[in-house]
Amino acid sequence: MTLVVDEQLLSIVLRGDELPAELRSDSTIATTGYWYIRLCQAVLGVADRPGTLAGPFTVLPPGRREQALAAMLELPEEIGLVSLRELGPVIGRLRARHQLNILGVEALAAAVYLDATVALSARSPRLEDALRAEGMAFHIVASP
């Protein structure tokens, strides 16, 4: 089984922390391009007041922070990231059926393409409705 994780959950994986219990399994972890970009922008563009995404990186002990940043800068091979070359046509087809922004439709397309479960750190009603309509599973993780 493949689990497509959002930027918050990707952050947990890259920092070497454990995913919430309901997501722990021998699943393959994947993410989307936009979720990966959002995490990179937050962590690499951190100012004097890091936000929700960057904050957990800033409080890591120095050695662990360096490992987490290295993992973020060069996504480990075991974390899947589907190319837009493969997702483009899927996004095009799904876009005609669902009113989602590009971030949401990419997540939906990745789930469909990979036959994956989507793990979200926050509710996303439109994405959840689209996932249901396409017969895709998802989990909402209350507080990662």
Secondary structure by P-SEA (a helix, b strand, c coil): cbbbbcaaaaaaaaacccccccccccbbbbbcaaaaaaaaaaaaaccccccccccccccccaaaaaaaaaaaacccccbbbbbcccaaaaaaaaaacccccaaaaaaaaaaaaacbbbbbccccaaaaaaaaaabbbbbbbccc
